[in-house]
Amino acid sequence: MRISFSHFRRKFRELNGRAPHDHLINCRLKKAMNLLRGGTLSVKEAASDSGFCDYPHFCKLFRKNFGISPGRYSKMRKPC
């Protein structure tokens, strides 16, 4: 069975409460957060490994969603 993209997007939103693109971004941000929590990668490496090509855009989205910059989050999670 084939469906149009607009139908898929509408059904996805009904089932998940958000658009497919928003869901993908959220998954990528959570992956980046987990990578930063590990403390072995730089912020740029975590952004790239999470699927973000544009580092400034990643930083903007991270701050918007989590209320803290990825650099500051990374420093918080590293052991002293």
Stockholm file with secondary structure:
# STOCKHOLM 1.0

chainA/1-80         MRISFSHFRRKFRELNGRAPHDHLINCRLKKAMNLLRGGTLSVKEAASDSGFCDYPHFCKLFRKNFGISPGRYSKMRKPC
#=GR chainA/1-80 SS CCCCHHHHHHHHHHHHSSCHHHHHHHHHHHHHHHHHHHTSSCHHHHHHHTTCSCHHHHHHHHHHHHSSCHHHHHHHHSCC
#=GC SS_cons        CCCCHHHHHHHHHHHHSSCHHHHHHHHHHHHHHHHHHHTSSCHHHHHHHTTCSCHHHHHHHHHHHHSSCHHHHHHHHSCC
//
